[in-house]
Amino acid sequence: MWFFLGCGVESVAIPYPKMVLSSTEHDLGEVAAGGEGTATFTVRNDG
């Protein structure tokens, strides 16, 4: 119960996660019905 005795504990602000994408759009060009299209992008947390 040391925290009730006024030991001077400081709170530290922890930033919320902030998702950032390297690109918000991808043009896959023409993809035939039943075909596959792929794209590469990066997701990172700036929070």
Distance bins in CASP14 RR format, pairs under 12 A and 6 or more apart:
PFRMAT RR
TARGET T0000
AUTHOR 0000-0000-0000
RMODE 2
METHOD distances of the structure
MODEL  1
1 7 0 0 0 0 0 1 0 0 0 0 0
2 8 0 0 0 0 1 0 0 0 0 0 0
2 9 0 0 0 0 1 0 0 0 0 0 0
3 9 1 0 0 1 0 0 0 0 0 0 0
3 10 0 0 0 0 0 1 0 0 0 0 0
3 11 0 0 0 0 0 1 0 0 0 0 0
13 47 0 0 0 0 0 1 0 0 0 0 0
14 47 0 0 0 0 1 0 0 0 0 0 0
15 45 0 0 0 0 1 0 0 0 0 0 0
15 46 0 0 0 0 1 0 0 0 0 0 0
15 47 1 0 1 0 0 0 0 0 0 0 0
16 45 0 0 0 0 1 0 0 0 0 0 0
16 46 0 0 0 0 0 1 0 0 0 0 0
16 47 1 0 0 1 0 0 0 0 0 0 0
17 43 0 0 0 0 0 1 0 0 0 0 0
17 44 0 0 0 0 0 1 0 0 0 0 0
17 45 1 0 1 0 0 0 0 0 0 0 0
17 46 0 0 0 0 1 0 0 0 0 0 0
17 47 1 0 1 0 0 0 0 0 0 0 0
18 43 0 0 0 0 0 1 0 0 0 0 0
18 44 0 0 0 0 1 0 0 0 0 0 0
18 45 1 0 0 1 0 0 0 0 0 0 0
18 46 1 0 1 0 0 0 0 0 0 0 0
18 47 1 0 1 0 0 0 0 0 0 0 0
19 41 0 0 0 0 0 1 0 0 0 0 0
19 42 0 0 0 0 0 1 0 0 0 0 0
19 43 1 0 0 1 0 0 0 0 0 0 0
19 44 1 0 0 1 0 0 0 0 0 0 0
19 45 1 0 0 1 0 0 0 0 0 0 0
19 46 1 0 0 1 0 0 0 0 0 0 0
19 47 0 0 0 0 1 0 0 0 0 0 0
20 41 0 0 0 0 0 1 0 0 0 0 0
20 42 0 0 0 0 1 0 0 0 0 0 0
20 43 1 0 0 1 0 0 0 0 0 0 0
20 44 1 0 1 0 0 0 0 0 0 0 0
20 45 1 0 0 1 0 0 0 0 0 0 0
20 46 1 0 1 0 0 0 0 0 0 0 0
20 47 0 0 0 0 1 0 0 0 0 0 0
21 39 0 0 0 0 0 1 0 0 0 0 0
21 40 0 0 0 0 0 1 0 0 0 0 0
21 41 1 0 1 0 0 0 0 0 0 0 0
21 42 1 0 0 1 0 0 0 0 0 0 0
21 43 1 0 1 0 0 0 0 0 0 0 0
21 44 0 0 0 0 1 0 0 0 0 0 0
21 45 0 0 0 0 0 1 0 0 0 0 0
21 46 0 0 0 0 0 1 0 0 0 0 0
22 39 0 0 0 0 0 1 0 0 0 0 0
22 40 0 0 0 0 1 0 0 0 0 0 0
22 41 1 0 1 0 0 0 0 0 0 0 0
22 42 1 0 1 0 0 0 0 0 0 0 0
22 43 1 0 0 1 0 0 0 0 0 0 0
22 44 0 0 0 0 1 0 0 0 0 0 0
22 46 0 0 0 0 0 1 0 0 0 0 0
23 39 0 0 0 0 1 0 0 0 0 0 0
23 40 0 0 0 0 1 0 0 0 0 0 0
23 41 1 0 1 0 0 0 0 0 0 0 0
23 42 0 0 0 0 1 0 0 0 0 0 0
23 43 0 0 0 0 0 1 0 0 0 0 0
24 39 0 0 0 0 0 1 0 0 0 0 0
24 41 0 0 0 0 1 0 0 0 0 0 0
24 43 0 0 0 0 0 1 0 0 0 0 0
25 39 0 0 0 0 1 0 0 0 0 0 0
25 41 0 0 0 0 1 0 0 0 0 0 0
26 37 0 0 0 0 1 0 0 0 0 0 0
26 38 0 0 0 0 1 0 0 0 0 0 0
26 39 1 1 0 0 0 0 0 0 0 0 0
26 40 0 0 0 0 1 0 0 0 0 0 0
26 41 1 0 0 1 0 0 0 0 0 0 0
27 37 0 0 0 0 0 1 0 0 0 0 0
27 39 0 0 0 0 1 0 0 0 0 0 0
28 35 0 0 0 0 0 1 0 0 0 0 0
28 36 0 0 0 0 1 0 0 0 0 0 0
28 37 1 0 1 0 0 0 0 0 0 0 0
28 38 1 0 0 1 0 0 0 0 0 0 0
28 39 1 0 0 1 0 0 0 0 0 0 0
28 40 0 0 0 0 0 1 0 0 0 0 0
29 35 0 0 0 0 0 1 0 0 0 0 0
29 37 0 0 0 0 1 0 0 0 0 0 0
29 38 0 0 0 0 0 1 0 0 0 0 0
29 39 0 0 0 0 1 0 0 0 0 0 0
30 37 0 0 0 0 1 0 0 0 0 0 0
31 37 1 0 1 0 0 0 0 0 0 0 0
31 38 0 0 0 0 1 0 0 0 0 0 0
31 39 0 0 0 0 0 1 0 0 0 0 0
END
